[in-house]
Amino acid sequence: MIKKIILIILLSTPFFAAQSQKQTFTIWGRIVDYGYSPIESFSIKVLKLYTFTNRKEIIQDFKVNDTNGEFLIKDLTPGTYLIEITVENYTRFGITKTLENKNESVGEIVLQDTW
């Protein structure tokens, strides 16, 4: 009897382990200036928004150096995110994006210089 119970537990463990793995998604986009030239260097801060508690949690904070102004935010679980983009001498930009079951683009973001 105990052998049968152990066998059932051992056989069902991979099933439960597979169910507990979370699927992750990606957000991508491109940063350009008012003349549509790519901005090559900028910072991105990603905050997960918890709507029921009105709480924000920083989950990623990194710098991007890309000659085309492109960025990729990986390993995001389903939920709502605030993406803050900071570039020296440009206005700060923020966008909210909700991920449910697919990768998402924020498109081309045009920043206005501050001088």
PAPA-629062 format. One line per 2 residues: for each residue x, z, y of C-alpha. Coordinates in steps of 0.5 Angstrom, whole numbers. Each point is the difference from the previous one (the first is absolute). Example, Ala and Ser with C-alpha at 12.3 -4.5 7.8 and 13.67 -1.06 7.14 Angstrom:
% residues 2
25:16:-9; 2:-2:7 .
END
This chain:
% residues 115
0:0:0; 6:2:5 .
3:-7:-2; -6:-4:2 .
-1:4:7; 8:-1:1 .
-1:-8:-2; -6:0:5 .
4:3:6; 6:-4:-1 .
-4:-7:-1; -4:2:6 .
6:2:5; 2:-8:2 .
-8:-1:2; 0:6:4 .
7:-2:3; -2:-7:2 .
-6:3:3; 4:4:5 .
4:-5:2; -2:-2:8 .
0:-7:2; 4:-1:6 .
-1:-5:6; 4:-4:5 .
-1:-1:8; 4:-5:3 .
0:-4:7; 4:-3:6 .
2:3:6; 1:-5:6 .
1:0:8; -5:-2:5 .
4:-7:-1; -1:0:-7 .
7:1:-2; 1:5:-6 .
2:7:2; 6:1:-4 .
1:8:0; -6:5:0 .
-2:7:-3; -6:1:-4 .
-4:6:-2; -5:0:-5 .
-5:6:0; -5:1:-5 .
-7:2:3; -5:5:-3 .
-6:-1:3; -4:6:-3 .
5:5:3; 2:-4:6 .
7:1:-3; 6:-5:1 .
6:0:-5; 7:-4:2 .
2:-4:-7; 5:-5:2 .
4:0:6; 5:-6:1 .
4:-5:4; -1:-7:-1 .
6:-6:1; -3:-7:-1 .
2:-6:3; -8:-2:-1 .
-3:6:3; -3:1:-7 .
-1:7:-3; -3:2:-7 .
-3:7:-2; 0:2:-7 .
-2:5:-5; -7:1:4 .
-5:3:-4; -8:-1:1 .
-2:3:7; 0:-1:8 .
7:0:3; 2:0:8 .
6:-5:1; 4:2:6 .
5:-5:2; 5:2:6 .
5:-5:3; 5:1:6 .
-3:-2:6; -6:-2:-3 .
-7:3:0; -1:4:-6 .
-5:-3:-5; -5:3:-5 .
-5:-2:-5; -4:3:-5 .
-1:-4:-7; -4:2:-6 .
3:-2:-7; -5:0:-6 .
2:-4:-5; 5:-6:2 .
6:-1:5; -2:-1:7 .
3:-3:6; 0:2:7 .
2:-7:3; 4:-2:5 .
0:6:6; 2:-2:7 .
3:5:4; 1:0:8 .
6:2:3; 0:6:4 .
5:-2:6 .
END
